[in-house]
Amino acid sequence: MATVTASAPRTVLPGFLGFLRHPAVGKLVLLAVAAAVLVPLADARWASGTWPHALTVDLSEPLGRASDWIVDNRDSHPLFLYFFGHVSNAVVLSVRAVYLVLLAAGWAGVTAAAALVAWRVAGVRLALGTAAAVLTCGLLGMWVPTMQTLALMVVAVLASVALGALLGLAAGLSDLTYRALRPVLDTMQVLPAFAYLLPVVLVFGIGVPAAVLATVVYAAPPMARLTALGLRGADAGVMEAVESLGTTARQRLLTARLPLARKELLLGLNQTIMMALSMAVIASVIGAGGLGDRVYQALASVDVGAALAAGIPIVLLAVVLDRVTAAAGAAGAAGDAEDAGDAGAELGKTGPRRRAGWAYAAVAALAVAVAGRLTGRLDWPETWLVPIAEPVNRAVDWMTDHLYSGVPYVGGTADWAAHFTTWVLNPVRDGLQWLPWWSVLLIVAALAWLIGTWRTALTAVLAMAGIGVLGVWGPSLDTLSQVLAAVAVTLVLGFGTAVAAARSERCERLLRPVLDVFQTMPQFVYLIPVVALFGVGRAPAVAAVVVYALPAVVRITTQGLRQVDPAAMESSRSMGATGWQQLRQVQLPLARPALLLAVNQGVVLVLAVVIIGGLVGGGALGYDVVFGLAQGDLATGLVAGAAIVCLGLMLDRVTQPTQRRTKKGT
């Protein structure tokens, strides 16, 4: 007994000291000391559970004055007459010109041109798929709206690519510009689209110019980011070899940096197209027309069939453009890899045979368009229509009648929504709003510091405090409760699905088209069946958010699990580990960076769609942004949008670990 008593302190003490030396414990101790000093002072000065009114800033008056000034001077001030007016006219003329070209080419010419471009880029298989996708738009009776949307997207994408490439070029060649642009691009990407629709409408009015420019603001950041990434990541060896030849900075840019960044540039084009198409429906709120307008009208009348008939062409356009640009990026990367061996050569040079192939394709498309015009078959034949609205609506009515309520044993979807609201959403919201404001800041600081640095924690705390300063503390916590619940459901479903896809090639092949549809389908389209099945409220808003965020979580997690070192898997298998043991002890730990990225992207995507939830009873910040747009209330809409940006910045810092800088040699 004496021996045990004597050795116990020697065993426990080193373990306790090791526990105290852990970095996380040190951070928490420092945070506790700071809280012990600051919290009593804050409580004595502002003794309130919610955010103190004395620490808020009322922006309604200055924003209201700005809105009134814009309305009063929009038709007379030189800034509007000689700058914004010319921009508006240029956008209208550009969209109209593209639209008239598409109509003049006719359905046969457009189909032939799209198929030939896909054939030249990626081969016969994608060409046939592209032709089928374009023809499906006509079969659904959406040929003219599709051409309207395509014309608007062509102009918006070209403007987004030009703006993004210029910003990316400046950021890629200058560290100072890169650091200055990062917060601007972050804000442009996180700020909900509805929030900046209002100032665009105030300046340009309802119509195509406002829709195009709002789309440009939303779609340009990916191009800027990826352009800067490609230019800054150019191979150092190639750049040194080109510089040794005595080339100027301009020659190095044109013959080395840009060709070496071709993969990133084409990926930026791909992401810009996807972002622009995702704005097609949202922009319809301010007069964009086309497919988005059809979807929005169907939402207003709760017509699922009409919404699906207009939503399918958007999905098809997105899938086709995604495949074509991805194939172009892969081909460009392969070509650049071959050319990189000769530093003095012009990288990315196109051969005569390739140029001849493109010329033959252009002549063939022109011949088909001319033949269609001569035969008078420009418009899609009405006898070739395949109406799907009525059967889809019948199916939705059957689901509503049989699944909404009264299902034996499990209840119905309305009961599930009510239970989720009562058991999950309400307790989380009430718990967050019950916490004193300073305790919320402490929790945010602790979480951000534990997974990052003190700079990460400071950024997260300042972002959360900014929400209180804006005067929307309560609605922001309500939105945060919905985001947390949606992220939890998304991660549970996403990780489970990803594990199945990672362990089965067949399962992944079956899931891929489903994920493509979910990721490219406009949020408004699947918002309608969600409302039909779950009713109106916060639970349907969460369900729509989960459907939108789930594909990205599944894709990232599946890729991370599949990229685990095969040697580690083989080693564990040779030691007799079961499939569950391999997953728990090998794959999940080694795929930790991908899992954390999936969590981060899930949070960002959930927050991006929280505005859409405001249309179906989600309330909180989403409702404020939608209300501000509907009523022309610049203060309400922009303040709520800024609060969502702050919420997104805080959640990004809390969920994405920061790589710590280490000294050389450590």
DOVO-233256 format. One record per residue (C-alpha): residue number from 1; residue in three letters; x, y, z. Coordinates in pm, whole numbers, m for minus. Layout:
! DOVO-233256
   i  aa      X      Y      Z
 NUM ala      X      Y      Z
...
This chain:
! DOVO-233256
   i  aa      X      Y      Z
   1 met      0      0      0
   2 ala    285    236     86
   3 thr    445    174   m251
   4 val    127    265   m436
   5 thr     81    578   m231
   6 ala    435    693   m293
   7 ser    433    630   m669
   8 ala     93    783   m737
   9 pro    210   1146   m713
  10 arg    512   1068   m932
  11 thr    275    927  m1198
  12 val      2   1189  m1178
  13 leu    220   1501  m1149
  14 pro    402   1470  m1486
  15 gly     72   1400  m1660
  16 phe    m86   1704  m1496
  17 leu    210   1923  m1589
  18 gly    193   1793  m1947
  19 phe   m176   1880  m1955
  20 leu    m98   2235  m1842
  21 arg    168   2270  m2112
  22 his    m84   2193  m2386
  23 pro   m128   2502  m2613
  24 ala   m507   2488  m2593
  25 val   m498   2498  m2212
  26 gly   m267   2797  m2218
  27 lys   m498   2983  m2454
  28 leu   m802   2909  m2239
  29 val   m620   3022  m1922
  30 leu   m522   3353  m2084
  31 leu   m877   3401  m2210
  32 ala  m1015   3324  m1863
  33 val   m785   3582  m1705
  34 ala   m890   3845  m1960
  35 ala  m1256   3759  m1902
  36 ala  m1215   3787  m1525
  37 val  m1096   4144  m1570
  38 leu  m1318   4264  m1856
  39 val  m1653   4096  m1785
  40 pro  m1716   4266  m1447
  41 leu  m1633   4602  m1602
  42 ala  m1867   4540  m1896
  43 asp  m2144   4414  m1667
  44 ala  m2111   4716  m1440
  45 arg  m2116   4960  m1730
  46 trp  m2379   4786  m1946
  47 ala  m2578   4555  m1719
  48 ser  m2790   4387  m1983
  49 gly  m2820   4037  m2124
  50 thr  m2867   4155  m2480
  51 trp  m2637   4386  m2671
  52 pro  m2632   4730  m2503
  53 his  m2819   5000  m2690
  54 ala  m2542   5247  m2603
  55 leu  m2300   5046  m2819
  56 thr  m2516   5054  m3134
  57 val  m2487   5290  m3430
  58 asp  m2806   5394  m3610
  59 leu  m2741   5391  m3985
  60 ser  m3101   5435  m4095
  61 glu  m3081   5816  m4119
  62 pro  m2762   5847  m4333
  63 leu  m2865   5554  m4555
  64 gly  m3212   5703  m4591
  65 arg  m3062   6036  m4698
  66 ala  m2839   5859  m4950
  67 ser  m3139   5672  m5092
  68 asp  m3343   5993  m5120
  69 trp  m3054   6174  m5293
  70 ile  m3020   5897  m5552
  71 val  m3394   5900  m5626
  72 asp  m3405   6280  m5651
  73 asn  m3098   6313  m5875
  74 arg  m3121   6001  m6090
  75 asp  m3267   6193  m6387
  76 ser  m3067   6516  m6360
  77 his  m2725   6473  m6201
  78 pro  m2427   6458  m6446
  79 leu  m2299   6139  m6278
  80 phe  m2615   5958  m6381
  81 leu  m2656   6131  m6718
  82 tyr  m2302   6094  m6847
  83 phe  m2173   5783  m6670
  84 phe  m2438   5550  m6533
  85 gly  m2668   5637  m6824
  86 his  m2405   5535  m7080
  87 val  m2329   5217  m6887
  88 ser  m2698   5130  m6884
  89 asn  m2736   5194  m7257
  90 ala  m2427   4987  m7336
  91 val  m2562   4692  m7137
  92 val  m2903   4710  m7303
  93 leu  m2754   4730  m7653
  94 ser  m2514   4443  m7585
  95 val  m2782   4210  m7449
  96 arg  m3017   4299  m7734
  97 ala  m2745   4237  m7994
  98 val  m2661   3891  m7854
  99 tyr  m3031   3804  m7829
 100 leu  m3097   3905  m8191
 101 val  m2799   3697  m8308
 102 leu  m2934   3393  m8125
 103 leu  m3281   3442  m8273
 104 ala  m3133   3493  m8620
 105 ala  m2936   3168  m8589
 106 gly  m3256   2980  m8504
 107 trp  m3286   2668  m8295
 108 ala  m3092   2460  m8549
 109 gly  m2804   2706  m8572
 110 val  m2770   2748  m8195
 111 thr  m2783   2371  m8142
 112 ala  m2522   2309  m8411
 113 ala  m2290   2581  m8279
 114 ala  m2310   2451  m7921
 115 ala  m2250   2090  m8028
 116 leu  m1956   2182  m8253
 117 val  m1788   2385  m7979
 118 ala  m1827   2092  m7737
 119 trp  m1691   1855  m8002
 120 arg  m1381   2067  m8063
 121 val  m1315   2101  m7690
 122 ala  m1403   1759  m7549
 123 gly  m1502   1514  m7820
 124 val  m1807   1349  m7970
 125 arg  m1965   1225  m7648
 126 leu  m1994   1569  m7491
 127 ala  m2106   1713  m7826
 128 leu  m2401   1473  m7835
 129 gly  m2486   1553  m7474
 130 thr  m2471   1925  m7548
 131 ala  m2701   1892  m7849
 132 ala  m2947   1687  m7641
 133 ala  m2942   1947  m7362
 134 val  m3009   2238  m7601
 135 leu  m3290   2050  m7775
 136 thr  m3446   1965  m7438
 137 cys  m3485   2336  m7368
 138 gly  m3700   2361  m7680
 139 leu  m3899   2045  m7605
 140 leu  m3997   2192  m7268
 141 gly  m4136   2501  m7441
 142 met  m3862   2726  m7303
 143 trp  m3669   2811  m7618
 144 val  m3730   3189  m7617
 145 pro  m3677   3230  m7237
 146 thr  m3359   3020  m7269
 147 met  m3227   3251  m7541
 148 gln  m3313   3555  m7326
 149 thr  m3125   3408  m7030
 150 leu  m2834   3303  m7252
 151 ala  m2804   3653  m7400
 152 leu  m2800   3811  m7055
 153 met  m2549   3551  m6929
 154 val  m2314   3603  m7226
 155 val  m2290   3976  m7157
 156 ala  m2268   3930  m6778
 157 val  m2001   3659  m6803
 158 leu  m1790   3859  m7049
 159 ala  m1807   4165  m6823
 160 ser  m1735   3953  m6514
 161 val  m1437   3786  m6679
 162 ala  m1297   4120  m6798
 163 leu  m1337   4284  m6456
 164 gly  m1216   3977  m6266
 165 ala   m915   3931  m6494
 166 leu   m809   4295  m6452
 167 leu   m842   4276  m6073
 168 gly   m665   3940  m6067
 169 leu   m387   4072  m6289
 170 ala   m329   4363  m6051
 171 ala   m341   4134  m5746
 172 gly   m117   3874  m5909
 173 leu    157   4123  m5989
 174 ser    143   4333  m5671
 175 asp    148   4210  m5311
 176 leu      1   4538  m5187
 177 thr   m292   4517  m5429
 178 tyr   m343   4152  m5337
 179 arg   m370   4233  m4966
 180 ala   m601   4528  m5036
 181 leu   m833   4328  m5265
 182 arg   m877   4024  m5039
 183 pro  m1128   4181  m4796
 184 val  m1313   4343  m5088
 185 leu  m1351   4009  m5268
 186 asp  m1451   3839  m4942
 187 thr  m1728   4095  m4892
 188 met  m1848   4068  m5253
 189 gln  m1873   3689  m5223
 190 val  m2034   3669  m4878
 191 leu  m2276   3960  m4911
 192 pro  m2615   3814  m5008
 193 ala  m2723   3893  m5362
 194 phe  m3051   4042  m5241
 195 ala  m2858   4296  m5032
 196 tyr  m2684   4461  m5326
 197 leu  m2979   4428  m5562
 198 leu  m3133   4726  m5384
 199 pro  m2852   4983  m5444
 200 val  m2820   4861  m5805
 201 val  m3194   4911  m5857
 202 leu  m3177   5256  m5699
 203 val  m2909   5361  m5946
 204 phe  m3024   5184  m6265
 205 gly  m3392   5113  m6200
 206 ile  m3578   4789  m6267
 207 gly  m3462   4616  m6585
 208 val  m3182   4440  m6768
 209 pro  m2896   4681  m6677
 210 ala  m2953   4632  m6304
 211 ala  m2976   4253  m6348
 212 val  m2654   4234  m6552
 213 leu  m2453   4457  m6319
 214 ala  m2575   4273  m6008
 215 thr  m2467   3948  m6174
 216 val  m2124   4097  m6252
 217 val  m2070   4200  m5889
 218 tyr  m2163   3848  m5777
 219 ala  m1972   3653  m6044
 220 ala  m1647   3851  m6081
 221 pro  m1470   3754  m5752
 222 pro  m1392   3389  m5850
 223 met  m1225   3507  m6171
 224 ala  m1021   3764  m5979
 225 arg   m913   3515  m5712
 226 leu   m813   3239  m5953
 227 thr   m635   3478  m6189
 228 ala   m427   3610  m5901
 229 leu   m363   3255  m5781
 230 gly   m245   3142  m6123
 231 leu    m15   3441  m6176
 232 arg    135   3422  m5827
 233 gly    187   3046  m5855
 234 ala    378   3050  m6185
 235 asp    669   2804  m6192
 236 ala    977   2984  m6058
 237 gly   1216   2785  m6278
 238 val   1035   2877  m6597
 239 met   1015   3242  m6494
 240 glu   1388   3253  m6422
 241 ala   1467   3092  m6757
 242 val   1247   3342  m6944
 243 glu   1398   3635  m6752
 244 ser   1751   3513  m6833
 245 leu   1671   3560  m7202
 246 gly   1646   3936  m7144
 247 thr   1269   3964  m7182
 248 thr   1075   4265  m7056
 249 ala    808   4245  m6787
 250 arg    536   4266  m7052
 251 gln    692   3983  m7254
 252 arg    726   3766  m6943
 253 leu    359   3825  m6866
 254 leu    235   3740  m7216
 255 thr    470   3449  m7297
 256 ala    511   3286  m6955
 257 arg    286   3394  m6669
 258 leu    m47   3394  m6853
 259 pro     13   3065  m7042
 260 leu    130   2895  m6721
 261 ala   m184   3021  m6544
 262 arg   m414   2891  m6819
 263 lys   m559   2616  m6598
 264 glu   m652   2864  m6324
 265 leu   m789   3112  m6579
 266 leu  m1019   2849  m6731
 267 leu  m1125   2736  m6384
 268 gly  m1207   3098  m6306
 269 leu  m1417   3114  m6622
 270 asn  m1594   2796  m6516
 271 gln  m1674   2930  m6170
 272 thr  m1783   3266  m6310
 273 ile  m2030   3096  m6543
 274 met  m2170   2887  m6257
 275 met  m2210   3193  m6035
 276 ala  m2375   3392  m6313
 277 leu  m2626   3116  m6383
 278 ser  m2705   3086  m6012
 279 met  m2803   3455  m6026
 280 ala  m3045   3398  m6316
 281 val  m3346   3355  m6088
 282 ile  m3249   3611  m5827
 283 ala  m3189   3872  m6097
 284 ser  m3539   3807  m6229
 285 val  m3670   3987  m5920
 286 ile  m3539   4312  m6071
 287 gly  m3650   4254  m6428
 288 ala  m3396   4017  m6585
 289 gly  m3666   3817  m6763
 290 gly  m3594   3482  m6926
 291 leu  m3594   3152  m6738
 292 gly  m3549   3320  m6401
 293 asp  m3866   3519  m6447
 294 arg  m4061   3201  m6528
 295 val  m3929   3036  m6211
 296 tyr  m4010   3341  m5998
 297 gln  m4364   3362  m6135
 298 ala  m4411   2992  m6063
 299 leu  m4296   3050  m5705
 300 ala  m4553   3327  m5663
 301 ser  m4833   3093  m5778
 302 val  m4683   2779  m5612
 303 asp  m4675   2605  m5951
 304 val  m4412   2330  m5911
 305 gly  m4454   2200  m6267
 306 ala  m4396   2537  m6430
 307 ala  m4099   2603  m6202
 308 leu  m3945   2268  m6292
 309 ala  m4001   2325  m6665
 310 ala  m3807   2653  m6639
 311 gly  m3553   2520  m6389
 312 ile  m3445   2219  m6596
 313 pro  m3302   2437  m6880
 314 ile  m3099   2633  m6622
 315 val  m2959   2306  m6488
 316 leu  m2882   2180  m6839
 317 leu  m2705   2504  m6931
 318 ala  m2502   2488  m6611
 319 val  m2403   2122  m6657
 320 val  m2308   2166  m7024
 321 leu  m2104   2482  m6962
 322 asp  m1939   2321  m6660
 323 arg  m1834   2013  m6861
 324 val  m1713   2216  m7162
 325 thr  m1505   2465  m6959
 326 ala  m1367   2186  m6737
 327 ala  m1262   1991  m7048
 328 ala  m1099   2304  m7192
 329 gly   m910   2354  m6866
 330 ala   m785   1995  m6864
 331 ala   m673   2018  m7227
 332 gly   m502   2350  m7158
 333 ala   m318   2213  m6857
 334 ala   m193   1916  m7058
 335 gly    m76   2139  m7341
 336 asp     98   2378  m7105
 337 ala    275   2094  m6927
 338 glu    432   1992  m7258
 339 asp    522   2347  m7355
 340 ala    677   2433  m7018
 341 gly    989   2238  m7109
 342 asp   1103   2511  m7348
 343 ala   1130   2833  m7152
 344 gly   1195   3046  m7454
 345 ala    907   2915  m7662
 346 glu    566   3076  m7679
 347 leu    370   2873  m7428
 348 gly     23   2758  m7528
 349 lys     79   2803  m7899
 350 thr   m202   2672  m8117
 351 gly   m112   2469  m8423
 352 pro   m244   2516  m8777
 353 arg   m443   2193  m8767
 354 arg   m626   2303  m8456
 355 arg   m709   2641  m8609
 356 ala   m834   2467  m8921
 357 gly  m1062   2246  m8710
 358 trp  m1218   2550  m8546
 359 ala  m1264   2714  m8886
 360 tyr  m1443   2406  m9024
 361 ala  m1668   2398  m8714
 362 ala  m1758   2767  m8757
 363 val  m1839   2717  m9126
 364 ala  m2057   2413  m9046
 365 ala  m2252   2603  m8777
 366 leu  m2302   2898  m9011
 367 ala  m2424   2666  m9286
 368 val  m2682   2507  m9054
 369 ala  m2804   2851  m8941
 370 val  m2836   2975  m9300
 371 ala  m3021   2657  m9401
 372 gly  m3266   2704  m9115
 373 arg  m3324   3066  m9212
 374 leu  m3380   2981  m9580
 375 thr  m3633   2713  m9491
 376 gly  m3814   2944  m9247
 377 arg  m3755   2722  m8942
 378 leu  m3605   2968  m8697
 379 asp  m3864   2930  m8422
 380 trp  m3906   2608  m8229
 381 pro  m4199   2407  m8376
 382 glu  m4502   2410  m8149
 383 thr  m4579   2048  m8238
 384 trp  m4251   1940  m8077
 385 leu  m4341   2054  m7726
 386 val  m4345   1808  m7433
 387 pro  m4549   1965  m7150
 388 ile  m4442   1840  m6806
 389 ala  m4610   2096  m6579
 390 glu  m4941   1912  m6540
 391 pro  m4804   1565  m6456
 392 val  m4550   1717  m6216
 393 asn  m4822   1913  m6039
 394 arg  m5034   1598  m6010
 395 ala  m4738   1415  m5854
 396 val  m4679   1700  m5610
 397 asp  m5050   1709  m5519
 398 trp  m5039   1334  m5450
 399 met  m4732   1374  m5230
 400 thr  m4893   1661  m5044
 401 asp  m5217   1469  m4992
 402 his  m5044   1151  m4873
 403 leu  m4727   1274  m4703
 404 tyr  m4814   1614  m4554
 405 ser  m4999   1466  m4258
 406 gly  m5172   1152  m4139
 407 val  m4899    902  m4233
 408 pro  m4932    601  m3994
 409 tyr  m4665    567  m3724
 410 val  m4428    835  m3860
 411 gly  m4675   1122  m3891
 412 gly  m4626   1350  m4191
 413 thr  m4386   1607  m4324
 414 ala  m4581   1884  m4149
 415 asp  m4537   1699  m3818
 416 trp  m4164   1658  m3885
 417 ala  m4131   2031  m3953
 418 ala  m4322   2117  m3635
 419 his  m4114   1877  m3425
 420 phe  m3787   2008  m3573
 421 thr  m3892   2364  m3494
 422 thr  m4004   2277  m3139
 423 trp  m3720   2041  m3045
 424 val  m3425   2194  m3230
 425 leu  m3471   2543  m3374
 426 asn  m3655   2703  m3081
 427 pro  m3421   2569  m2807
 428 val  m3108   2670  m2999
 429 arg  m3244   3018  m3074
 430 asp  m3371   3073  m2720
 431 gly  m3043   2945  m2576
 432 leu  m2834   3182  m2787
 433 gln  m3058   3480  m2711
 434 trp  m3054   3394  m2340
 435 leu  m2675   3412  m2321
 436 pro  m2532   3751  m2215
 437 trp  m2372   3932  m2507
 438 trp  m2025   3921  m2353
 439 ser  m2048   3542  m2308
 440 val  m2123   3501  m2681
 441 leu  m1809   3702  m2761
 442 leu  m1607   3486  m2520
 443 ile  m1733   3165  m2678
 444 val  m1649   3295  m3026
 445 ala  m1302   3402  m2908
 446 ala  m1235   3064  m2745
 447 leu  m1342   2861  m3048
 448 ala  m1152   3078  m3296
 449 trp   m835   3086  m3085
 450 leu   m835   2713  m3020
 451 ile   m819   2631  m3390
 452 gly   m626   2936  m3506
 453 thr   m418   3227  m3385
 454 trp   m494   3533  m3177
 455 arg   m547   3724  m3503
 456 thr   m815   3473  m3602
 457 ala   m987   3514  m3266
 458 leu   m967   3893  m3284
 459 thr  m1120   3896  m3634
 460 ala  m1404   3666  m3526
 461 val  m1480   3871  m3213
 462 leu  m1476   4200  m3405
 463 ala  m1709   4054  m3668
 464 met  m1951   3937  m3399
 465 ala  m1929   4272  m3220
 466 gly  m1999   4447  m3550
 467 ile  m2336   4272  m3558
 468 gly  m2422   4425  m3223
 469 val  m2302   4769  m3330
 470 leu  m2534   4749  m3633
 471 gly  m2827   4698  m3394
 472 val  m2941   4355  m3518
 473 trp  m2812   4134  m3234
 474 gly  m3140   3946  m3176
 475 pro  m3222   3869  m3544
 476 ser  m2859   3769  m3602
 477 leu  m2872   3511  m3323
 478 asp  m3197   3379  m3471
 479 thr  m3024   3342  m3808
 480 leu  m2724   3182  m3635
 481 ser  m2952   2922  m3475
 482 gln  m3092   2829  m3817
 483 val  m2741   2811  m3965
 484 leu  m2615   2586  m3685
 485 ala  m2913   2351  m3716
 486 ala  m2884   2338  m4096
 487 val  m2508   2276  m4078
 488 ala  m2557   1992  m3829
 489 val  m2814   1819  m4052
 490 thr  m2601   1881  m4362
 491 leu  m2288   1734  m4203
 492 val  m2467   1424  m4072
 493 leu  m2626   1350  m4410
 494 gly  m2320   1463  m4608
 495 phe  m2060   1262  m4417
 496 gly  m2276    949  m4421
 497 thr  m2337    978  m4795
 498 ala  m1971   1058  m4866
 499 val  m1850    752  m4676
 500 ala  m2079    533  m4887
 501 ala  m1962    702  m5209
 502 ala  m1594    677  m5114
 503 arg  m1620    302  m5050
 504 ser  m1823    221  m5362
 505 glu  m1747    331  m5719
 506 arg  m2099    238  m5824
 507 cys  m2253    449  m5551
 508 glu  m2043    748  m5655
 509 arg  m2145    710  m6021
 510 leu  m2511    698  m5922
 511 leu  m2475   1001  m5696
 512 arg  m2290   1223  m5942
 513 pro  m2587   1326  m6163
 514 val  m2805   1375  m5853
 515 leu  m2545   1603  m5697
 516 asp  m2505   1790  m6026
 517 val  m2879   1860  m6037
 518 phe  m2896   1965  m5672
 519 gln  m2595   2194  m5708
 520 thr  m2709   2368  m6027
 521 met  m3087   2378  m5974
 522 pro  m3193   2732  m5876
 523 gln  m3286   2759  m5510
 524 phe  m3632   2889  m5599
 525 val  m3715   2566  m5783
 526 tyr  m3676   2326  m5494
 527 leu  m3810   2587  m5253
 528 ile  m4157   2525  m5397
 529 pro  m4185   2147  m5327
 530 val  m4026   2207  m4987
 531 val  m4302   2454  m4903
 532 ala  m4564   2215  m5042
 533 leu  m4437   1933  m4821
 534 phe  m4335   2118  m4505
 535 gly  m4548   2434  m4505
 536 val  m4416   2782  m4428
 537 gly  m4174   2856  m4148
 538 arg  m3816   2818  m4032
 539 ala  m3806   2439  m4076
 540 pro  m3881   2454  m4452
 541 ala  m3614   2722  m4486
 542 val  m3363   2489  m4317
 543 ala  m3469   2201  m4545
 544 ala  m3408   2411  m4858
 545 val  m3070   2521  m4724
 546 val  m2967   2159  m4656
 547 val  m3053   2056  m5013
 548 tyr  m2837   2338  m5148
 549 ala  m2532   2282  m4923
 550 leu  m2532   1900  m4921
 551 pro  m2368   1839  m5265
 552 ala  m2055   2041  m5184
 553 val  m2008   1861  m4850
 554 val  m2051   1520  m5014
 555 arg  m1809   1601  m5300
 556 ile  m1532   1743  m5080
 557 thr  m1557   1466  m4822
 558 thr  m1565   1191  m5085
 559 gln  m1258   1334  m5257
 560 gly  m1073   1362  m4925
 561 leu  m1148   1002  m4827
 562 arg  m1046    872  m5171
 563 gln   m715   1058  m5164
 564 val   m594    888  m4846
 565 asp   m254    724  m4903
 566 pro   m314    372  m5046
 567 ala     m6    247  m4859
 568 ala   m165    340  m4526
 569 met   m486    162  m4623
 570 glu   m297   m147  m4737
 571 ser    m92   m151  m4418
 572 ser   m402   m140  m4199
 573 arg   m567   m407  m4411
 574 ser   m266   m638  m4373
 575 met   m291   m602  m3995
 576 gly   m646   m737  m4004
 577 ala   m837   m410  m3960
 578 thr  m1204   m424  m4047
 579 gly  m1367   m175  m4281
 580 trp  m1507     24  m3987
 581 gln  m1165     31  m3817
 582 gln   m999    150  m4138
 583 leu  m1253    428  m4170
 584 arg  m1231    540  m3807
 585 gln   m857    499  m3746
 586 val   m701    563  m4088
 587 gln   m923    738  m4342
 588 leu  m1094    995  m4121
 589 pro   m774   1109  m3942
 590 leu   m575   1133  m4267
 591 ala   m863   1312  m4445
 592 arg   m898   1568  m4164
 593 pro   m808   1873  m4384
 594 ala  m1076   1776  m4637
 595 leu  m1331   1719  m4360
 596 leu  m1259   2062  m4211
 597 leu  m1287   2219  m4556
 598 ala  m1623   2042  m4602
 599 val  m1743   2188  m4272
 600 asn  m1627   2534  m4372
 601 gln  m1790   2518  m4715
 602 gly  m2109   2380  m4563
 603 val  m2127   2679  m4329
 604 val  m2060   2929  m4610
 605 leu  m2320   2775  m4844
 606 val  m2581   2749  m4570
 607 leu  m2534   3116  m4488
 608 ala  m2553   3208  m4858
 609 val  m2904   3064  m4890
 610 val  m3040   3192  m4560
 611 ile  m3185   3489  m4751
 612 ile  m3397   3256  m4963
 613 gly  m3541   3119  m4641
 614 gly  m3674   3465  m4567
 615 leu  m3921   3419  m4855
 616 val  m4082   3115  m4689
 617 gly  m4106   3227  m4328
 618 gly  m3742   3191  m4220
 619 gly  m3758   3536  m4062
 620 ala  m3457   3705  m3898
 621 leu  m3192   3863  m4123
 622 gly  m3320   3689  m4436
 623 tyr  m3660   3850  m4401
 624 asp  m3503   4192  m4336
 625 val  m3301   4174  m4660
 626 val  m3602   4065  m4866
 627 phe  m3822   4328  m4700
 628 gly  m3564   4599  m4771
 629 leu  m3559   4505  m5141
 630 ala  m3939   4483  m5168
 631 gln  m4000   4817  m4993
 632 gly  m3700   5007  m5128
 633 asp  m3571   5043  m4770
 634 leu  m3196   5079  m4819
 635 ala  m3117   5095  m4447
 636 thr  m3299   4775  m4350
 637 gly  m3168   4574  m4645
 638 leu  m2804   4685  m4631
 639 val  m2776   4662  m4251
 640 ala  m2912   4307  m4256
 641 gly  m2680   4221  m4546
 642 ala  m2380   4364  m4361
 643 ala  m2477   4161  m4053
 644 ile  m2482   3845  m4266
 645 val  m2132   3932  m4393
 646 cys  m2012   3969  m4032
 647 leu  m2181   3641  m3940
 648 gly  m2016   3469  m4236
 649 leu  m1674   3610  m4147
 650 met  m1709   3491  m3788
 651 leu  m1822   3142  m3886
 652 asp  m1544   3116  m4146
 653 arg  m1280   3195  m3882
 654 val  m1435   2957  m3630
 655 thr  m1457   2663  m3871
 656 gln  m1138   2698  m4080
 657 pro   m807   2629  m3899
 658 thr   m530   2879  m3960
 659 gln   m185   2757  m4057
 660 arg     59   2895  m3805
 661 arg    382   3040  m3929
 662 thr    686   2854  m3802
 663 lys   1049   2961  m3797
 664 lys   1276   2813  m4055
 665 gly   1420   2489  m3938
 666 thr   1164   2418  m3667
